[in-house]
């Protein structure tokens, strides 16, 4: 039986800056066999989104790949997603520009789809 999906707010926090949007806490796994989002992982700091990328963690390749994978997973433009913090760490904060309630709805929808698998 799959673990219950944590509330979206525990994975995504609202970002209130010049451009509204949300920030996702992500655990990036570079050098993976495939690109994709694998669900939620519990950490001592709270739940994070598990993101696998084939890119190597050098010269920002893995960071760009994480942004692309998250954008494709959510179905938003790649230009709206960027690594905002943790550029040299596997634990990152990914900023997604846009309407925060709509983005939170999208994230919840995608997480529910992962839990159903």
Biopython code that builds the backbone (N, CA, C, O; Angstrom):
import numpy as np
from Bio.PDB.StructureBuilder import StructureBuilder

atoms = [
    (1, "UNK", "N", (0.848, -1.178, 0.000)),
    (1, "UNK", "CA", (0.000, 0.000, 0.000)),
    (1, "UNK", "C", (0.891, 1.238, 0.000)),
    (1, "UNK", "O", (1.741, 1.370, 0.880)),
    (2, "UNK", "N", (0.725, 2.147, -0.956)),
    (2, "UNK", "CA", (1.576, 3.334, -1.007)),
    (2, "UNK", "C", (1.339, 4.252, 0.184)),
    (2, "UNK", "O", (0.249, 4.324, 0.751)),
    (3, "UNK", "N", (2.418, 4.949, 0.532)),
    (3, "UNK", "CA", (2.317, 5.915, 1.635)),
    (3, "UNK", "C", (1.398, 7.057, 1.236)),
    (3, "UNK", "O", (1.342, 7.419, 0.060)),
    (4, "UNK", "N", (0.674, 7.633, 2.194)),
    (4, "UNK", "CA", (-0.203, 8.756, 1.849)),
    (4, "UNK", "C", (0.613, 9.933, 1.343)),
    (4, "UNK", "O", (1.718, 10.195, 1.818)),
    (5, "UNK", "N", (0.058, 10.626, 0.386)),
    (5, "UNK", "CA", (0.724, 11.788, -0.184)),
    (5, "UNK", "C", (0.628, 12.953, 0.786)),
    (5, "UNK", "O", (-0.463, 13.285, 1.250)),
    (6, "UNK", "N", (1.787, 13.593, 1.105)),
    (6, "UNK", "CA", (1.730, 14.735, 2.018)),
    (6, "UNK", "C", (1.002, 15.904, 1.364)),
    (6, "UNK", "O", (0.942, 15.989, 0.137)),
    (7, "UNK", "N", (0.454, 16.797, 2.165)),
    (7, "UNK", "CA", (-0.216, 17.956, 1.602)),
    (7, "UNK", "C", (0.736, 18.758, 0.724)),
    (7, "UNK", "O", (1.938, 18.805, 0.986)),
    (8, "UNK", "N", (0.209, 19.375, -0.295)),
    (8, "UNK", "CA", (1.023, 20.140, -1.235)),
    (8, "UNK", "C", (1.826, 21.213, -0.514)),
    (8, "UNK", "O", (2.993, 21.430, -0.840)),
    (9, "UNK", "N", (1.231, 21.879, 0.449)),
    (9, "UNK", "CA", (1.928, 22.966, 1.137)),
    (9, "UNK", "C", (3.191, 22.488, 1.843)),
    (9, "UNK", "O", (4.096, 23.288, 2.078)),
    (10, "UNK", "N", (3.278, 21.192, 2.191)),
    (10, "UNK", "CA", (4.480, 20.707, 2.843)),
    (10, "UNK", "C", (5.623, 20.533, 1.844)),
    (10, "UNK", "O", (6.790, 20.537, 2.237)),
    (11, "UNK", "N", (5.310, 20.382, 0.581)),
    (11, "UNK", "CA", (6.324, 20.247, -0.463)),
    (11, "UNK", "C", (6.528, 21.579, -1.166)),
    (11, "UNK", "O", (7.656, 21.932, -1.510)),
    (12, "UNK", "N", (5.458, 22.314, -1.380)),
    (12, "UNK", "CA", (5.519, 23.594, -2.085)),
    (12, "UNK", "C", (5.191, 24.718, -1.124)),
    (12, "UNK", "O", (4.197, 24.661, -0.400)),
    (13, "UNK", "N", (6.023, 25.730, -1.122)),
    (13, "UNK", "CA", (5.727, 26.898, -0.302)),
    (13, "UNK", "C", (5.507, 28.089, -1.220)),
    (13, "UNK", "O", (6.128, 28.203, -2.277)),
    (14, "UNK", "N", (4.627, 28.960, -0.806)),
    (14, "UNK", "CA", (4.331, 30.125, -1.645)),
    (14, "UNK", "C", (5.515, 31.078, -1.689)),
    (14, "UNK", "O", (6.229, 31.273, -0.706)),
    (15, "UNK", "N", (5.688, 31.643, -2.826)),
    (15, "UNK", "CA", (6.740, 32.629, -3.031)),
    (15, "UNK", "C", (6.054, 33.966, -3.285)),
    (15, "UNK", "O", (5.276, 34.092, -4.229)),
    (16, "UNK", "N", (6.331, 34.948, -2.463)),
    (16, "UNK", "CA", (5.734, 36.270, -2.638)),
    (16, "UNK", "C", (6.837, 37.263, -2.946)),
    (16, "UNK", "O", (7.338, 37.954, -2.058)),
    (17, "UNK", "N", (7.203, 37.323, -4.196)),
    (17, "UNK", "CA", (8.199, 38.291, -4.631)),
    (17, "UNK", "C", (7.607, 39.058, -5.800)),
    (17, "UNK", "O", (6.387, 39.108, -5.959)),
    (18, "UNK", "N", (8.467, 39.656, -6.621)),
    (18, "UNK", "CA", (7.987, 40.416, -7.772)),
    (18, "UNK", "C", (7.129, 39.532, -8.686)),
    (18, "UNK", "O", (6.099, 39.972, -9.196)),
    (19, "UNK", "N", (7.556, 38.307, -8.882)),
    (19, "UNK", "CA", (6.782, 37.366, -9.695)),
    (19, "UNK", "C", (6.181, 36.331, -8.754)),
    (19, "UNK", "O", (6.917, 35.618, -8.073)),
    (20, "UNK", "N", (4.881, 36.241, -8.707)),
    (20, "UNK", "CA", (4.231, 35.270, -7.839)),
    (20, "UNK", "C", (4.513, 33.861, -8.343)),
    (20, "UNK", "O", (4.793, 33.654, -9.523)),
    (21, "UNK", "N", (4.438, 32.918, -7.453)),
    (21, "UNK", "CA", (4.658, 31.536, -7.830)),
    (21, "UNK", "C", (4.818, 30.670, -6.602)),
    (21, "UNK", "O", (4.385, 31.041, -5.511)),
    (22, "UNK", "N", (5.434, 29.524, -6.776)),
    (22, "UNK", "CA", (5.700, 28.615, -5.664)),
    (22, "UNK", "C", (7.148, 28.154, -5.723)),
    (22, "UNK", "O", (7.816, 28.249, -6.753)),
    (23, "UNK", "N", (7.601, 27.663, -4.605)),
    (23, "UNK", "CA", (8.927, 27.059, -4.520)),
    (23, "UNK", "C", (8.740, 25.614, -4.088)),
    (23, "UNK", "O", (8.004, 25.321, -3.146)),
    (24, "UNK", "N", (9.420, 24.715, -4.793)),
    (24, "UNK", "CA", (9.373, 23.296, -4.477)),
    (24, "UNK", "C", (10.701, 22.874, -3.874)),
    (24, "UNK", "O", (11.767, 23.252, -4.359)),
    (25, "UNK", "N", (10.622, 22.091, -2.819)),
    (25, "UNK", "CA", (11.838, 21.493, -2.279)),
    (25, "UNK", "C", (12.063, 20.185, -3.031)),
    (25, "UNK", "O", (11.159, 19.357, -3.137)),
    (26, "UNK", "N", (13.279, 20.007, -3.552)),
    (26, "UNK", "CA", (13.580, 18.898, -4.447)),
    (26, "UNK", "C", (14.833, 18.166, -3.982)),
    (26, "UNK", "O", (15.791, 18.786, -3.521)),
    (27, "UNK", "N", (14.814, 16.839, -4.108)),
    (27, "UNK", "CA", (16.021, 16.027, -3.942)),
    (27, "UNK", "C", (16.393, 15.529, -5.329)),
    (27, "UNK", "O", (15.732, 14.651, -5.883)),
    (28, "UNK", "N", (17.453, 16.095, -5.882)),
    (28, "UNK", "CA", (17.888, 15.747, -7.236)),
    (28, "UNK", "C", (18.806, 14.531, -7.185)),
    (28, "UNK", "O", (19.656, 14.413, -6.303)),
    (29, "UNK", "N", (18.620, 13.640, -8.135)),
    (29, "UNK", "CA", (19.456, 12.451, -8.246)),
    (29, "UNK", "C", (20.091, 12.435, -9.623)),
    (29, "UNK", "O", (19.530, 11.867, -10.560)),
    (30, "UNK", "N", (21.278, 13.065, -9.758)),
    (30, "UNK", "CA", (21.947, 13.095, -11.056)),
    (30, "UNK", "C", (22.508, 11.718, -11.414)),
    (30, "UNK", "O", (22.585, 10.822, -10.573)),
    (31, "UNK", "N", (22.893, 11.575, -12.669)),
    (31, "UNK", "CA", (23.471, 10.335, -13.195)),
    (31, "UNK", "C", (22.499, 9.161, -13.105)),
    (31, "UNK", "O", (22.923, 8.016, -12.949)),
    (32, "UNK", "N", (21.227, 9.431, -13.200)),
    (32, "UNK", "CA", (20.222, 8.371, -13.160)),
    (32, "UNK", "C", (20.071, 7.746, -14.540)),
    (32, "UNK", "O", (20.542, 8.291, -15.538)),
    (33, "UNK", "N", (19.423, 6.620, -14.580)),
    (33, "UNK", "CA", (19.198, 5.938, -15.850)),
    (33, "UNK", "C", (18.149, 6.648, -16.699)),
    (33, "UNK", "O", (18.113, 6.479, -17.918)),
    (34, "UNK", "N", (17.292, 7.446, -16.052)),
    (34, "UNK", "CA", (16.232, 8.142, -16.787)),
    (34, "UNK", "C", (15.923, 9.459, -16.093)),
    (34, "UNK", "O", (16.298, 9.678, -14.942)),
    (35, "UNK", "N", (15.231, 10.329, -16.817)),
    (35, "UNK", "CA", (14.744, 11.582, -16.249)),
    (35, "UNK", "C", (13.316, 11.360, -15.773)),
    (35, "UNK", "O", (12.547, 10.648, -16.419)),
    (36, "UNK", "N", (12.957, 11.968, -14.643)),
    (36, "UNK", "CA", (11.574, 11.864, -14.188)),
    (36, "UNK", "C", (11.404, 12.222, -12.727)),
    (36, "UNK", "O", (12.373, 12.398, -11.988)),
    (37, "UNK", "N", (10.147, 12.324, -12.335)),
    (37, "UNK", "CA", (9.782, 12.606, -10.957)),
    (37, "UNK", "C", (9.300, 11.292, -10.353)),
    (37, "UNK", "O", (8.434, 10.622, -10.915)),
    (38, "UNK", "N", (9.871, 10.924, -9.196)),
    (38, "UNK", "CA", (9.569, 9.636, -8.579)),
    (38, "UNK", "C", (8.675, 9.715, -7.360)),
    (38, "UNK", "O", (8.401, 8.685, -6.743)),
    (39, "UNK", "N", (8.215, 10.884, -6.993)),
    (39, "UNK", "CA", (7.323, 10.986, -5.845)),
    (39, "UNK", "C", (7.910, 11.825, -4.737)),
    (39, "UNK", "O", (8.719, 12.722, -4.970)),
    (40, "UNK", "N", (7.484, 11.513, -3.514)),
    (40, "UNK", "CA", (7.868, 12.272, -2.331)),
    (40, "UNK", "C", (8.811, 11.437, -1.482)),
    (40, "UNK", "O", (8.640, 10.225, -1.349)),
    (41, "UNK", "N", (9.798, 12.093, -0.917)),
    (41, "UNK", "CA", (10.739, 11.448, -0.009)),
    (41, "UNK", "C", (10.717, 12.220, 1.309)),
    (41, "UNK", "O", (10.771, 13.450, 1.314)),
    (42, "UNK", "N", (10.638, 11.507, 2.407)),
    (42, "UNK", "CA", (10.683, 12.146, 3.725)),
    (42, "UNK", "C", (12.132, 12.375, 4.113)),
    (42, "UNK", "O", (12.959, 11.472, 3.992)),
    (43, "UNK", "N", (12.443, 13.573, 4.579)),
    (43, "UNK", "CA", (13.772, 13.917, 5.066)),
    (43, "UNK", "C", (13.618, 14.510, 6.465)),
    (43, "UNK", "O", (12.503, 14.824, 6.880)),
    (44, "UNK", "N", (14.715, 14.665, 7.193)),
    (44, "UNK", "CA", (14.616, 15.304, 8.514)),
    (44, "UNK", "C", (14.051, 16.725, 8.449)),
    (44, "UNK", "O", (13.475, 17.207, 9.424)),
    (45, "UNK", "N", (14.215, 17.399, 7.303)),
    (45, "UNK", "CA", (13.698, 18.756, 7.132)),
    (45, "UNK", "C", (12.300, 18.795, 6.533)),
    (45, "UNK", "O", (11.785, 19.874, 6.241)),
    (46, "UNK", "N", (11.681, 17.640, 6.347)),
    (46, "UNK", "CA", (10.348, 17.585, 5.762)),
    (46, "UNK", "C", (10.359, 16.915, 4.404)),
    (46, "UNK", "O", (11.419, 16.537, 3.906)),
    (47, "UNK", "N", (9.194, 16.763, 3.803)),
    (47, "UNK", "CA", (9.099, 16.063, 2.522)),
    (47, "UNK", "C", (9.692, 16.871, 1.372)),
    (47, "UNK", "O", (9.622, 18.099, 1.344)),
    (48, "UNK", "N", (10.280, 16.138, 0.421)),
    (48, "UNK", "CA", (10.842, 16.747, -0.789)),
    (48, "UNK", "C", (10.392, 15.925, -1.991)),
    (48, "UNK", "O", (10.053, 14.748, -1.862)),
    (49, "UNK", "N", (10.393, 16.554, -3.147)),
    (49, "UNK", "CA", (10.061, 15.895, -4.405)),
    (49, "UNK", "C", (11.311, 15.202, -4.930)),
    (49, "UNK", "O", (12.353, 15.844, -5.059)),
    (50, "UNK", "N", (11.235, 13.910, -5.238)),
    (50, "UNK", "CA", (12.381, 13.178, -5.783)),
    (50, "UNK", "C", (12.410, 13.367, -7.297)),
    (50, "UNK", "O", (11.451, 13.026, -7.990)),
    (51, "UNK", "N", (13.515, 13.911, -7.807)),
    (51, "UNK", "CA", (13.660, 14.153, -9.242)),
    (51, "UNK", "C", (14.936, 13.477, -9.730)),
    (51, "UNK", "O", (16.025, 13.746, -9.222)),
    (52, "UNK", "N", (14.792, 12.599, -10.718)),
    (52, "UNK", "CA", (15.946, 11.931, -11.320)),
    (52, "UNK", "C", (16.304, 12.621, -12.625)),
    (52, "UNK", "O", (15.430, 12.979, -13.415)),
    (53, "UNK", "N", (17.603, 12.802, -12.842)),
    (53, "UNK", "CA", (18.071, 13.351, -14.118)),
    (53, "UNK", "C", (19.287, 12.554, -14.590)),
    (53, "UNK", "O", (20.083, 12.078, -13.781)),
    (54, "UNK", "N", (19.415, 12.418, -15.889)),
    (54, "UNK", "CA", (20.563, 11.716, -16.462)),
    (54, "UNK", "C", (21.808, 12.581, -16.479)),
    (54, "UNK", "O", (22.922, 12.062, -16.542)),
    (55, "UNK", "N", (21.634, 13.884, -16.425)),
    (55, "UNK", "CA", (22.752, 14.823, -16.539)),
    (55, "UNK", "C", (23.749, 14.650, -15.399)),
    (55, "UNK", "O", (23.394, 14.247, -14.291)),
    (56, "UNK", "N", (24.996, 14.962, -15.701)),
    (56, "UNK", "CA", (26.049, 14.949, -14.694)),
    (56, "UNK", "C", (26.004, 16.242, -13.888)),
    (56, "UNK", "O", (25.607, 17.285, -14.409)),
    (57, "UNK", "N", (26.409, 16.182, -12.621)),
    (57, "UNK", "CA", (26.382, 17.390, -11.790)),
    (57, "UNK", "C", (27.620, 18.259, -12.002)),
    (57, "UNK", "O", (28.375, 18.518, -11.064)),
    (58, "UNK", "N", (27.819, 18.699, -13.221)),
    (58, "UNK", "CA", (28.955, 19.572, -13.505)),
    (58, "UNK", "C", (28.524, 20.696, -14.436)),
    (58, "UNK", "O", (27.742, 20.496, -15.366)),
    (59, "UNK", "N", (29.052, 21.875, -14.163)),
    (59, "UNK", "CA", (28.779, 23.076, -14.960)),
    (59, "UNK", "C", (27.287, 23.402, -15.045)),
    (59, "UNK", "O", (26.829, 23.956, -16.044)),
    (60, "UNK", "N", (26.536, 23.062, -14.007)),
    (60, "UNK", "CA", (25.124, 23.401, -13.965)),
    (60, "UNK", "C", (24.212, 22.532, -14.808)),
    (60, "UNK", "O", (23.019, 22.816, -14.921)),
    (61, "UNK", "N", (24.754, 21.472, -15.403)),
    (61, "UNK", "CA", (23.929, 20.617, -16.278)),
    (61, "UNK", "C", (22.783, 19.958, -15.513)),
    (61, "UNK", "O", (21.645, 19.938, -15.983)),
    (62, "UNK", "N", (23.085, 19.425, -14.345)),
    (62, "UNK", "CA", (22.036, 18.751, -13.569)),
    (62, "UNK", "C", (20.979, 19.752, -13.106)),
    (62, "UNK", "O", (19.793, 19.425, -13.089)),
    (63, "UNK", "N", (21.384, 20.956, -12.735)),
    (63, "UNK", "CA", (20.417, 21.978, -12.319)),
    (63, "UNK", "C", (19.470, 22.323, -13.460)),
    (63, "UNK", "O", (18.259, 22.417, -13.261)),
    (64, "UNK", "N", (20.020, 22.510, -14.651)),
    (64, "UNK", "CA", (19.158, 22.802, -15.808)),
    (64, "UNK", "C", (18.228, 21.627, -16.090)),
    (64, "UNK", "O", (17.057, 21.821, -16.415)),
    (65, "UNK", "N", (18.746, 20.422, -15.968)),
    (65, "UNK", "CA", (17.926, 19.236, -16.216)),
    (65, "UNK", "C", (16.802, 19.117, -15.187)),
    (65, "UNK", "O", (15.679, 18.756, -15.539)),
    (66, "UNK", "N", (17.096, 19.416, -13.921)),
    (66, "UNK", "CA", (16.056, 19.378, -12.882)),
    (66, "UNK", "C", (14.939, 20.359, -13.232)),
    (66, "UNK", "O", (13.761, 20.015, -13.135)),
    (67, "UNK", "N", (15.299, 21.570, -13.635)),
    (67, "UNK", "CA", (14.295, 22.567, -13.999)),
    (67, "UNK", "C", (13.442, 22.085, -15.170)),
    (67, "UNK", "O", (12.224, 22.262, -15.163)),
    (68, "UNK", "N", (14.067, 21.484, -16.165)),
    (68, "UNK", "CA", (13.328, 20.985, -17.333)),
    (68, "UNK", "C", (12.389, 19.848, -16.930)),
    (68, "UNK", "O", (11.233, 19.823, -17.352)),
    (69, "UNK", "N", (12.873, 18.914, -16.122)),
    (69, "UNK", "CA", (12.040, 17.784, -15.702)),
    (69, "UNK", "C", (10.833, 18.272, -14.902)),
    (69, "UNK", "O", (9.718, 17.798, -15.122)),
    (70, "UNK", "N", (11.038, 19.207, -13.982)),
    (70, "UNK", "CA", (9.924, 19.735, -13.189)),
    (70, "UNK", "C", (8.929, 20.467, -14.097)),
    (70, "UNK", "O", (7.718, 20.311, -13.936)),
    (71, "UNK", "N", (9.427, 21.260, -15.046)),
    (71, "UNK", "CA", (8.543, 21.978, -15.971)),
    (71, "UNK", "C", (7.706, 20.998, -16.794)),
    (71, "UNK", "O", (6.499, 21.188, -16.951)),
    (72, "UNK", "N", (8.339, 19.962, -17.314)),
    (72, "UNK", "CA", (7.601, 18.982, -18.113)),
    (72, "UNK", "C", (6.606, 18.212, -17.255)),
    (72, "UNK", "O", (5.497, 17.923, -17.705)),
    (73, "UNK", "N", (6.987, 17.877, -16.027)),
    (73, "UNK", "CA", (6.096, 17.154, -15.114)),
    (73, "UNK", "C", (4.841, 17.967, -14.817)),
    (73, "UNK", "O", (3.738, 17.427, -14.747)),
    (74, "UNK", "N", (5.027, 19.279, -14.645)),
    (74, "UNK", "CA", (3.885, 20.143, -14.347)),
    (74, "UNK", "C", (3.157, 20.620, -15.605)),
    (74, "UNK", "O", (2.016, 21.074, -15.524)),
    (75, "UNK", "N", (3.804, 20.520, -16.754)),
    (75, "UNK", "CA", (3.191, 21.007, -17.986)),
    (75, "UNK", "C", (3.230, 22.511, -18.103)),
    (75, "UNK", "O", (2.315, 23.116, -18.661)),
    (76, "UNK", "N", (4.292, 23.132, -17.578)),
    (76, "UNK", "CA", (4.454, 24.582, -17.684)),
    (76, "UNK", "C", (5.678, 24.876, -18.555)),
    (76, "UNK", "O", (6.499, 23.994, -18.807)),
    (77, "UNK", "N", (5.785, 26.105, -19.001)),
    (77, "UNK", "CA", (6.919, 26.500, -19.831)),
    (77, "UNK", "C", (8.228, 26.360, -19.058)),
    (77, "UNK", "O", (8.296, 26.678, -17.870)),
    (78, "UNK", "N", (9.248, 25.890, -19.732)),
    (78, "UNK", "CA", (10.565, 25.728, -19.102)),
    (78, "UNK", "C", (11.105, 27.048, -18.580)),
    (78, "UNK", "O", (11.843, 27.073, -17.596)),
    (79, "UNK", "N", (10.743, 28.137, -19.230)),
    (79, "UNK", "CA", (11.237, 29.452, -18.816)),
    (79, "UNK", "C", (10.664, 29.892, -17.471)),
    (79, "UNK", "O", (11.178, 30.833, -16.867)),
    (80, "UNK", "N", (9.612, 29.233, -16.993)),
    (80, "UNK", "CA", (8.986, 29.595, -15.714)),
    (80, "UNK", "C", (9.598, 28.864, -14.529)),
    (80, "UNK", "O", (9.225, 29.122, -13.385)),
    (81, "UNK", "N", (10.546, 27.943, -14.790)),
    (81, "UNK", "CA", (11.112, 27.108, -13.726)),
    (81, "UNK", "C", (12.620, 27.317, -13.658)),
    (81, "UNK", "O", (13.308, 27.312, -14.679)),
    (82, "UNK", "N", (13.128, 27.502, -12.425)),
    (82, "UNK", "CA", (14.570, 27.685, -12.236)),
    (82, "UNK", "C", (14.969, 27.192, -10.851)),
    (82, "UNK", "O", (14.177, 27.234, -9.909)),
    (83, "UNK", "N", (16.211, 26.725, -10.743)),
    (83, "UNK", "CA", (16.750, 26.356, -9.434)),
    (83, "UNK", "C", (17.080, 27.654, -8.712)),
    (83, "UNK", "O", (17.918, 28.429, -9.172)),
    (84, "UNK", "N", (16.421, 27.891, -7.580)),
    (84, "UNK", "CA", (16.579, 29.142, -6.842)),
    (84, "UNK", "C", (17.604, 29.037, -5.723)),
    (84, "UNK", "O", (18.189, 30.042, -5.320)),
    (85, "UNK", "N", (17.826, 27.833, -5.220)),
    (85, "UNK", "CA", (18.791, 27.636, -4.134)),
    (85, "UNK", "C", (19.279, 26.192, -4.177)),
    (85, "UNK", "O", (18.579, 25.302, -4.658)),
    (86, "UNK", "N", (20.487, 25.975, -3.668)),
    (86, "UNK", "CA", (21.034, 24.625, -3.613)),
    (86, "UNK", "C", (21.712, 24.195, -4.887)),
    (86, "UNK", "O", (21.733, 23.006, -5.204)),
    (87, "UNK", "N", (22.266, 25.129, -5.621)),
    (87, "UNK", "CA", (22.893, 24.818, -6.899)),
    (87, "UNK", "C", (23.986, 23.774, -6.827)),
    (87, "UNK", "O", (24.208, 23.053, -7.800)),
    (88, "UNK", "N", (24.676, 23.670, -5.702)),
    (88, "UNK", "CA", (25.757, 22.692, -5.562)),
    (88, "UNK", "C", (25.388, 21.542, -4.625)),
    (88, "UNK", "O", (26.250, 20.764, -4.218)),
    (89, "UNK", "N", (24.121, 21.444, -4.291)),
    (89, "UNK", "CA", (23.633, 20.414, -3.383)),
    (89, "UNK", "C", (22.615, 19.536, -4.102)),
    (89, "UNK", "O", (22.024, 19.946, -5.101)),
    (90, "UNK", "N", (22.419, 18.345, -3.595)),
    (90, "UNK", "CA", (21.354, 17.504, -4.159)),
    (90, "UNK", "C", (19.980, 17.977, -3.692)),
    (90, "UNK", "O", (18.971, 17.722, -4.350)),
    (91, "UNK", "N", (19.948, 18.671, -2.548)),
    (91, "UNK", "CA", (18.691, 19.235, -2.063)),
    (91, "UNK", "C", (18.592, 20.670, -2.570)),
    (91, "UNK", "O", (19.426, 21.511, -2.237)),
    (92, "UNK", "N", (17.581, 20.943, -3.368)),
    (92, "UNK", "CA", (17.442, 22.222, -4.056)),
    (92, "UNK", "C", (16.077, 22.836, -3.778)),
    (92, "UNK", "O", (15.142, 22.161, -3.346)),
    (93, "UNK", "N", (15.994, 24.112, -4.034)),
    (93, "UNK", "CA", (14.714, 24.800, -4.053)),
    (93, "UNK", "C", (14.490, 25.242, -5.487)),
    (93, "UNK", "O", (15.304, 25.964, -6.063)),
    (94, "UNK", "N", (13.381, 24.801, -6.055)),
    (94, "UNK", "CA", (13.040, 25.133, -7.443)),
    (94, "UNK", "C", (11.905, 26.145, -7.408)),
    (94, "UNK", "O", (10.859, 25.896, -6.809)),
    (95, "UNK", "N", (12.116, 27.287, -8.054)),
    (95, "UNK", "CA", (11.094, 28.328, -8.130)),
    (95, "UNK", "C", (10.306, 28.172, -9.423)),
    (95, "UNK", "O", (10.878, 27.987, -10.497)),
    (96, "UNK", "N", (8.985, 28.248, -9.302)),
    (96, "UNK", "CA", (8.095, 28.154, -10.459)),
    (96, "UNK", "C", (7.258, 29.421, -10.477)),
    (96, "UNK", "O", (6.480, 29.671, -9.556)),
    (97, "UNK", "N", (7.414, 30.214, -11.517)),
    (97, "UNK", "CA", (6.680, 31.477, -11.640)),
    (97, "UNK", "C", (5.272, 31.203, -12.161)),
    (97, "UNK", "O", (5.063, 30.328, -13.001)),
    (98, "UNK", "N", (4.321, 31.960, -11.653)),
    (98, "UNK", "CA", (2.941, 31.829, -12.109)),
    (98, "UNK", "C", (1.968, 32.044, -10.972)),
    (98, "UNK", "O", (2.345, 32.487, -9.887)),
    (99, "UNK", "N", (0.724, 31.728, -11.231)),
    (99, "UNK", "CA", (-0.350, 31.880, -10.257)),
    (99, "UNK", "C", (-0.218, 30.787, -9.192)),
    (99, "UNK", "O", (-0.386, 29.605, -9.492)),
    (100, "UNK", "N", (0.084, 31.180, -7.942)),
    (100, "UNK", "CA", (0.362, 30.225, -6.871)),
    (100, "UNK", "C", (-0.768, 29.214, -6.649)),
    (100, "UNK", "O", (-0.481, 28.018, -6.588)),
    (101, "UNK", "N", (-2.037, 29.627, -6.526)),
    (101, "UNK", "CA", (-3.100, 28.635, -6.320)),
    (101, "UNK", "C", (-3.203, 27.629, -7.471)),
    (101, "UNK", "O", (-3.432, 26.441, -7.244)),
    (102, "UNK", "N", (-3.036, 28.108, -8.694)),
    (102, "UNK", "CA", (-3.092, 27.210, -9.855)),
    (102, "UNK", "C", (-1.921, 26.234, -9.839)),
    (102, "UNK", "O", (-2.094, 25.050, -10.127)),
    (103, "UNK", "N", (-0.739, 26.725, -9.506)),
    (103, "UNK", "CA", (0.434, 25.853, -9.441)),
    (103, "UNK", "C", (0.286, 24.822, -8.329)),
    (103, "UNK", "O", (0.655, 23.662, -8.511)),
    (104, "UNK", "N", (-0.245, 25.226, -7.185)),
    (104, "UNK", "CA", (-0.466, 24.279, -6.098)),
    (104, "UNK", "C", (-1.478, 23.213, -6.496)),
    (104, "UNK", "O", (-1.340, 22.051, -6.115)),
    (105, "UNK", "N", (-2.495, 23.604, -7.260)),
    (105, "UNK", "CA", (-3.473, 22.634, -7.760)),
    (105, "UNK", "C", (-2.797, 21.640, -8.705)),
    (105, "UNK", "O", (-3.040, 20.436, -8.620)),
    (106, "UNK", "N", (-1.946, 22.145, -9.609)),
    (106, "UNK", "CA", (-1.219, 21.281, -10.545)),
    (106, "UNK", "C", (-0.320, 20.303, -9.797)),
    (106, "UNK", "O", (-0.281, 19.115, -10.117)),
    (107, "UNK", "N", (0.399, 20.808, -8.803)),
    (107, "UNK", "CA", (1.305, 19.956, -8.034)),
    (107, "UNK", "C", (0.521, 18.865, -7.318)),
    (107, "UNK", "O", (0.923, 17.702, -7.331)),
    (108, "UNK", "N", (-0.590, 19.231, -6.696)),
    (108, "UNK", "CA", (-1.425, 18.247, -5.995)),
    (108, "UNK", "C", (-1.938, 17.187, -6.961)),
    (108, "UNK", "O", (-1.966, 16.001, -6.630)),
    (109, "UNK", "N", (-2.338, 17.609, -8.138)),
    (109, "UNK", "CA", (-2.846, 16.698, -9.161)),
    (109, "UNK", "C", (-1.751, 15.713, -9.590)),
    (109, "UNK", "O", (-2.002, 14.513, -9.699)),
    (110, "UNK", "N", (-0.543, 16.219, -9.832)),
    (110, "UNK", "CA", (0.567, 15.360, -10.270)),
    (110, "UNK", "C", (0.993, 14.407, -9.143)),
    (110, "UNK", "O", (1.311, 13.246, -9.400)),
    (111, "UNK", "N", (0.998, 14.902, -7.890)),
    (111, "UNK", "CA", (1.353, 14.043, -6.771)),
    (111, "UNK", "C", (0.331, 12.925, -6.581)),
    (111, "UNK", "O", (0.697, 11.794, -6.264)),
    (112, "UNK", "N", (-0.937, 13.239, -6.774)),
    (112, "UNK", "CA", (-1.981, 12.224, -6.666)),
    (112, "UNK", "C", (-1.786, 11.155, -7.746)),
    (112, "UNK", "O", (-2.003, 9.968, -7.504)),
    (113, "UNK", "N", (-1.377, 11.592, -8.931)),
    (113, "UNK", "CA", (-1.110, 10.642, -10.011)),
    (113, "UNK", "C", (0.059, 9.729, -9.694)),
    (113, "UNK", "O", (0.036, 8.550, -10.047)),
    (114, "UNK", "N", (1.082, 10.257, -9.033)),
    (114, "UNK", "CA", (2.229, 9.433, -8.643)),
    (114, "UNK", "C", (1.840, 8.441, -7.557)),
    (114, "UNK", "O", (2.293, 7.297, -7.568)),
    (115, "UNK", "N", (1.004, 8.872, -6.620)),
    (115, "UNK", "CA", (0.582, 7.993, -5.528)),
    (115, "UNK", "C", (-0.265, 6.835, -6.051)),
    (115, "UNK", "O", (-0.271, 5.750, -5.470)),
    (116, "UNK", "N", (-0.984, 7.073, -7.155)),
    (116, "UNK", "CA", (-1.865, 6.047, -7.706)),
    (116, "UNK", "C", (-1.083, 4.949, -8.443)),
    (116, "UNK", "O", (-1.604, 3.859, -8.677)),
    (117, "UNK", "N", (0.160, 5.246, -8.801)),
    (117, "UNK", "CA", (0.965, 4.268, -9.554)),
    (117, "UNK", "C", (1.449, 3.144, -8.677)),
    (117, "UNK", "O", (2.137, 2.241, -9.153)),
]
sb = StructureBuilder()
sb.init_structure("model")
sb.init_model(0)
sb.init_chain("A")
sb.init_seg("    ")
for serial, (resi, resn, name, xyz) in enumerate(atoms, 1):
    if name == "N":
        sb.init_residue(resn, " ", resi, " ")
    sb.init_atom(name, np.array(xyz, "f"), 0.0, 1.0, " ", f" {name:<3s}", serial, name[0])
structure = sb.get_structure()
